[in-house]
Amino acid sequence: MDYKNETFEGVPVELDGNTYENCTFDNVVFKYSGGDLEMKDCKFVRFSFVFGGALANGLYALLQLFGIEAMLQIIRGFTEPGAREIELNVSR
């Protein structure tokens, strides 16, 4: 599904198979299993992740190998959130 110029606040947001353009995300839970995703010109205020499927298994393996701080560092490399603005949830 394509989303454009929308604000998502306090809701779960399914990322797999969706396109987001010029959207704002505030206090959302991103749900992602590794499917196709496109985001363009979006604003992220506060968010957390719930990972599923094979992606969750891979992230869990990295977590076991490198620990939570390394995982957060990897995610910060993509998102650059402020201090304590990210929560990592790995579901299997």
OpenMM code with the backbone's topology and positions (N, CA, C; nanometers):
from openmm import Vec3, app, unit

residues = "MET ASP TYR LYS ASN GLU THR PHE GLU GLY VAL PRO VAL GLU LEU ASP GLY ASN THR TYR GLU ASN CYS THR PHE ASP ASN VAL VAL PHE LYS TYR SER GLY GLY ASP LEU GLU MET LYS ASP CYS LYS PHE VAL ARG PHE SER PHE VAL PHE GLY GLY ALA LEU ALA ASN GLY LEU TYR ALA LEU LEU GLN LEU PHE GLY ILE GLU ALA MET LEU GLN ILE ILE ARG GLY PHE THR GLU PRO GLY ALA ARG GLU ILE GLU LEU ASN VAL SER ARG".split()
positions = [
    Vec3(0.0847, -0.1172, 0.0000),
    Vec3(0.0000, 0.0000, 0.0000),
    Vec3(0.0892, 0.1234, 0.0000),
    Vec3(0.0461, 0.2279, -0.0632),
    Vec3(0.1198, 0.3537, -0.0696),
    Vec3(0.0588, 0.4546, 0.0273),
    Vec3(0.1438, 0.5149, 0.1111),
    Vec3(0.1012, 0.6181, 0.2047),
    Vec3(0.1768, 0.7452, 0.1714),
    Vec3(0.1044, 0.8581, 0.1642),
    Vec3(0.1661, 0.9852, 0.1314),
    Vec3(0.1073, 1.0947, 0.2189),
    Vec3(0.1955, 1.1771, 0.2778),
    Vec3(0.1535, 1.2918, 0.3593),
    Vec3(0.0635, 1.2518, 0.4753),
    Vec3(0.0937, 1.1407, 0.5389),
    Vec3(0.0131, 1.0941, 0.6518),
    Vec3(0.0926, 1.1011, 0.7804),
    Vec3(0.0219, 1.1142, 0.8921),
    Vec3(0.0824, 1.1113, 1.0247),
    Vec3(0.0336, 0.9877, 1.0968),
    Vec3(0.1282, 0.9121, 1.1489),
    Vec3(0.0979, 0.7920, 1.2261),
    Vec3(0.1411, 0.8201, 1.3703),
    Vec3(0.0461, 0.8112, 1.4632),
    Vec3(0.0762, 0.8432, 1.6020),
    Vec3(0.0155, 0.7389, 1.6944),
    Vec3(0.1016, 0.6758, 1.7745),
    Vec3(0.0565, 0.5812, 1.8758),
    Vec3(-0.0060, 0.4545, 1.8201),
    Vec3(0.0346, 0.4124, 1.7008),
    Vec3(-0.0235, 0.2944, 1.6377),
    Vec3(0.0873, 0.2008, 1.5884),
    Vec3(0.0551, 0.0730, 1.5688),
    Vec3(0.1515, -0.0152, 1.5021),
    Vec3(0.1539, 0.0169, 1.3528),
    Vec3(0.2736, 0.0088, 1.2909),
    Vec3(0.2892, 0.0397, 1.1496),
    Vec3(0.3589, -0.0779, 1.0816),
    Vec3(0.2875, -0.1441, 0.9914),
    Vec3(0.3430, -0.2562, 0.9154),
    Vec3(0.4285, -0.2014, 0.8020),
    Vec3(0.5559, -0.2386, 0.8003),
    Vec3(0.6464, -0.1870, 0.6980),
    Vec3(0.6517, -0.2742, 0.5736),
    Vec3(0.6451, -0.4052, 0.5889),
    Vec3(0.6600, -0.4974, 0.4761),
    Vec3(0.5617, -0.4667, 0.3635),
    Vec3(0.6164, -0.4458, 0.2433),
    Vec3(0.5336, -0.4278, 0.1254),
    Vec3(0.4725, -0.2906, 0.1096),
    Vec3(0.5092, -0.1949, 0.1950),
    Vec3(0.4482, -0.0626, 0.1894),
    Vec3(0.5469, 0.0441, 0.1452),
    Vec3(0.4901, 0.1554, 0.0971),
    Vec3(0.5661, 0.2728, 0.0576),
    Vec3(0.5154, 0.3916, 0.1376),
    Vec3(0.6100, 0.4670, 0.1959),
    Vec3(0.5757, 0.5845, 0.2755),
    Vec3(0.6503, 0.7046, 0.2199),
    Vec3(0.5756, 0.8114, 0.1873),
    Vec3(0.6376, 0.9336, 0.1360),
    Vec3(0.5857, 1.0526, 0.2141),
    Vec3(0.6788, 1.1320, 0.2652),
    Vec3(0.6452, 1.2531, 0.3399),
    Vec3(0.5498, 1.2238, 0.4554),
    Vec3(0.5753, 1.1156, 0.5265),
    Vec3(0.4931, 1.0769, 0.6413),
    Vec3(0.5662, 1.1084, 0.7715),
    Vec3(0.4900, 1.1250, 0.8781),
    Vec3(0.5451, 1.1487, 1.0115),
    Vec3(0.5069, 1.0323, 1.1010),
    Vec3(0.6042, 0.9838, 1.1780),
    Vec3(0.5838, 0.8717, 1.2694),
    Vec3(0.6179, 0.9157, 1.4106),
    Vec3(0.5192, 0.9129, 1.4991),
    Vec3(0.5391, 0.9566, 1.6372),
    Vec3(0.4849, 0.8500, 1.7321),
    Vec3(0.5727, 0.7968, 1.8149),
    Vec3(0.5347, 0.6959, 1.9151),
    Vec3(0.4668, 0.5751, 1.8497),
    Vec3(0.5289, 0.5247, 1.7438),
    Vec3(0.4748, 0.4095, 1.6724),
    Vec3(0.5606, 0.2861, 1.6982),
    Vec3(0.5032, 0.1710, 1.6700),
    Vec3(0.5768, 0.0445, 1.6724),
    Vec3(0.5838, -0.0045, 1.5291),
    Vec3(0.7047, -0.0009, 1.4720),
    Vec3(0.7257, -0.0527, 1.3381),
    Vec3(0.7338, -0.2048, 1.3437),
    Vec3(0.6557, -0.2716, 1.2593),
    Vec3(0.6591, -0.4174, 1.2486),
    Vec3(0.7230, -0.4513, 1.1147),
    Vec3(0.8332, -0.5285, 1.1202),
    Vec3(0.9080, -0.5538, 0.9974),
    Vec3(0.9666, -0.6942, 0.9968),
    Vec3(0.9466, -0.7635, 0.8849),
    Vec3(0.9978, -0.8999, 0.8691),
    Vec3(1.0957, -0.9133, 0.7536),
    Vec3(1.1348, -0.8019, 0.6931),
    Vec3(1.2352, -0.8052, 0.5876),
    Vec3(1.1816, -0.7924, 0.4469),
    Vec3(1.0535, -0.7622, 0.4308),
    Vec3(0.9943, -0.7477, 0.2973),
    Vec3(1.0296, -0.6159, 0.2322),
    Vec3(0.9799, -0.5965, 0.1104),
    Vec3(1.0041, -0.4726, 0.0369),
    Vec3(0.9511, -0.3533, 0.1156),
    Vec3(1.0258, -0.2433, 0.1092),
    Vec3(0.9898, -0.1224, 0.1829),
    Vec3(1.0540, -0.0034, 0.1148),
    Vec3(0.9777, 0.1053, 0.1038),
    Vec3(1.0337, 0.2296, 0.0520),
    Vec3(0.9854, 0.3441, 0.1387),
    Vec3(1.0808, 0.4267, 0.1847),
    Vec3(1.0479, 0.5453, 0.2629),
    Vec3(1.1208, 0.6637, 0.2027),
    Vec3(1.0479, 0.7738, 0.1838),
    Vec3(1.1076, 0.8929, 0.1240),
    Vec3(1.0598, 1.0169, 0.1992),
    Vec3(1.1540, 1.0979, 0.2440),
    Vec3(1.1240, 1.2268, 0.3084),
    Vec3(1.0303, 1.2120, 0.4281),
    Vec3(1.0527, 1.1114, 0.5106),
    Vec3(0.9696, 1.0891, 0.6290),
    Vec3(1.0362, 1.1460, 0.7536),
    Vec3(0.9556, 1.1774, 0.8542),
    Vec3(1.0032, 1.2305, 0.9813),
    Vec3(0.9736, 1.1277, 1.0899),
    Vec3(1.0750, 1.1014, 1.1756),
    Vec3(1.0620, 1.0035, 1.2823),
    Vec3(1.0808, 1.0749, 1.4157),
    Vec3(0.9761, 1.0743, 1.4996),
    Vec3(0.9824, 1.1414, 1.6285),
    Vec3(1.0244, 1.0420, 1.7362),
    Vec3(0.9466, 0.9391, 1.7545),
    Vec3(0.9767, 0.8345, 1.8534),
    Vec3(0.9177, 0.7048, 1.8007),
    Vec3(0.9954, 0.5955, 1.8137),
    Vec3(0.9496, 0.4692, 1.7581),
    Vec3(1.0212, 0.3522, 1.8236),
    Vec3(0.9633, 0.2349, 1.8054),
    Vec3(1.0279, 0.1097, 1.8434),
    Vec3(1.0026, 0.0098, 1.7319),
    Vec3(1.0735, -0.1015, 1.7362),
    Vec3(1.0621, -0.2042, 1.6339),
    Vec3(1.0171, -0.3356, 1.6943),
    Vec3(0.9408, -0.4103, 1.6177),
    Vec3(0.9147, -0.5517, 1.6433),
    Vec3(0.9499, -0.6232, 1.5134),
    Vec3(1.0485, -0.7110, 1.5205),
    Vec3(1.0928, -0.7838, 1.4021),
    Vec3(1.0314, -0.9228, 1.4006),
    Vec3(1.0037, -0.9748, 1.2818),
    Vec3(0.9456, -1.1076, 1.2678),
    Vec3(1.0179, -1.1886, 1.1622),
    Vec3(0.9798, -1.3143, 1.1503),
    Vec3(1.0290, -1.4023, 1.0446),
    Vec3(1.1787, -1.4252, 1.0469),
    Vec3(1.2337, -1.4494, 0.9275),
    Vec3(1.3764, -1.4775, 0.9136),
    Vec3(1.4614, -1.3581, 0.9575),
    Vec3(1.4110, -1.2369, 0.9381),
    Vec3(1.4848, -1.1187, 0.9819),
    Vec3(1.5048, -1.1219, 1.1334),
    Vec3(1.4006, -1.1569, 1.2069),
    Vec3(1.4117, -1.1664, 1.3522),
    Vec3(1.5148, -1.2713, 1.3921),
    Vec3(1.5153, -1.3828, 1.3229),
    Vec3(1.6128, -1.4873, 1.3533),
    Vec3(1.7554, -1.4369, 1.3295),
    Vec3(1.7778, -1.3670, 1.2190),
    Vec3(1.9095, -1.3132, 1.1885),
    Vec3(1.9538, -1.2082, 1.2890),
    Vec3(1.8620, -1.1196, 1.3263),
    Vec3(1.8951, -1.0177, 1.4254),
    Vec3(1.9226, -1.0793, 1.5623),
    Vec3(1.8485, -1.1825, 1.5949),
    Vec3(1.8709, -1.2514, 1.7224),
    Vec3(2.0097, -1.3157, 1.7240),
    Vec3(2.0515, -1.3705, 1.6123),
    Vec3(2.1862, -1.4283, 1.6034),
    Vec3(2.2914, -1.3192, 1.6240),
    Vec3(2.2736, -1.2027, 1.5600),
    Vec3(2.3665, -1.0917, 1.5799),
    Vec3(2.3666, -1.0433, 1.7241),
    Vec3(2.2494, -1.0390, 1.7844),
    Vec3(2.2374, -0.9986, 1.9245),
    Vec3(2.3171, -1.0926, 2.0138),
    Vec3(2.3058, -1.2228, 1.9899),
    Vec3(2.3799, -1.3195, 2.0696),
    Vec3(2.5313, -1.3055, 2.0482),
    Vec3(2.5714, -1.2755, 1.9257),
    Vec3(2.7139, -1.2625, 1.8954),
    Vec3(2.7754, -1.1329, 1.9492),
    Vec3(2.7031, -1.0217, 1.9358),
    Vec3(2.7635, -0.8917, 1.9633),
    Vec3(2.7014, -0.8142, 2.0797),
    Vec3(2.5852, -0.8552, 2.1291),
    Vec3(2.5225, -0.7872, 2.2414),
    Vec3(2.4322, -0.6722, 2.1997),
    Vec3(2.3577, -0.6227, 2.2962),
    Vec3(2.2554, -0.5212, 2.2701),
    Vec3(2.3159, -0.3877, 2.2280),
    Vec3(2.4276, -0.3472, 2.2880),
    Vec3(2.4866, -0.2183, 2.2522),
    Vec3(2.5304, -0.2161, 2.1065),
    Vec3(2.5877, -0.3257, 2.0579),
    Vec3(2.6284, -0.3321, 1.9173),
    Vec3(2.5067, -0.3271, 1.8258),
    Vec3(2.3989, -0.3950, 1.8644),
    Vec3(2.2764, -0.3918, 1.7840),
    Vec3(2.2204, -0.2497, 1.7771),
    Vec3(2.2184, -0.1810, 1.8907),
    Vec3(2.1687, -0.0435, 1.8921),
    Vec3(2.2580, 0.0480, 1.8091),
    Vec3(2.3869, 0.0237, 1.8118),
    Vec3(2.4784, 0.1029, 1.7308),
    Vec3(2.4510, 0.0841, 1.5814),
    Vec3(2.4220, -0.0385, 1.5413),
    Vec3(2.3881, -0.0664, 1.4021),
    Vec3(2.2616, 0.0102, 1.3624),
    Vec3(2.1598, 0.0026, 1.4449),
    Vec3(2.0336, 0.0707, 1.4149),
    Vec3(2.0530, 0.2215, 1.4140),
    Vec3(2.1299, 0.2746, 1.5083),
    Vec3(2.1550, 0.4191, 1.5110),
    Vec3(2.2251, 0.4649, 1.3841),
    Vec3(2.3051, 0.3780, 1.3259),
    Vec3(2.3710, 0.4115, 1.2010),
    Vec3(2.2732, 0.4403, 1.0891),
    Vec3(2.1540, 0.3823, 1.0978),
    Vec3(2.0515, 0.4051, 0.9964),
    Vec3(1.9556, 0.5171, 1.0342),
    Vec3(1.9318, 0.5358, 1.1621),
    Vec3(1.8243, 0.6255, 1.2036),
    Vec3(1.8694, 0.7493, 1.2775),
    Vec3(1.9831, 0.7461, 1.3433),
    Vec3(2.0352, 0.8544, 1.4241),
    Vec3(1.9330, 0.9130, 1.5221),
    Vec3(1.8682, 0.8297, 1.6042),
    Vec3(1.7757, 0.8838, 1.7043),
    Vec3(1.8529, 0.9495, 1.8185),
    Vec3(1.7836, 1.0311, 1.8950),
    Vec3(1.8450, 1.0888, 2.0135),
    Vec3(1.8575, 0.9826, 2.1219),
    Vec3(1.9187, 1.0211, 2.2309),
    Vec3(1.9403, 0.9277, 2.3413),
    Vec3(1.8080, 0.8711, 2.3923),
    Vec3(1.8061, 0.7428, 2.4133),
    Vec3(1.6908, 0.6710, 2.4690),
    Vec3(1.5639, 0.6844, 2.3859),
    Vec3(1.5767, 0.7031, 2.2560),
    Vec3(1.4590, 0.7157, 2.1716),
    Vec3(1.4320, 0.5918, 2.0879),
    Vec3(1.4973, 0.4833, 2.1212),
    Vec3(1.4756, 0.3628, 2.0438),
    Vec3(1.4661, 0.2438, 2.1359),
    Vec3(1.3762, 0.1571, 2.1038),
    Vec3(1.3592, 0.0333, 2.1789),
    Vec3(1.3671, -0.0809, 2.0784),
    Vec3(1.4504, -0.1790, 2.1076),
    Vec3(1.4681, -0.2917, 2.0170),
    Vec3(1.3957, -0.4123, 2.0739),
    Vec3(1.2949, -0.4607, 2.0017),
    Vec3(1.2224, -0.5804, 2.0410),
    Vec3(1.2422, -0.6865, 1.9337),
    Vec3(1.2911, -0.8008, 1.9727),
    Vec3(1.3128, -0.9088, 1.8774),
    Vec3(1.2163, -1.0222, 1.9117),
    Vec3(1.1217, -1.0500, 1.8232),
    Vec3(1.0276, -1.1600, 1.8454),
    Vec3(1.0640, -1.2755, 1.7557),
    Vec3(1.0443, -1.3965, 1.8038),
    Vec3(1.0741, -1.5144, 1.7237),
    Vec3(0.9532, -1.6027, 1.7182),
] * unit.nanometer
topology = app.Topology()
chain = topology.addChain("A")
for resn in residues:
    res = topology.addResidue(resn, chain)
    for name in ("N", "CA", "C"):
        topology.addAtom(name, app.Element.getBySymbol(name[0]), res)
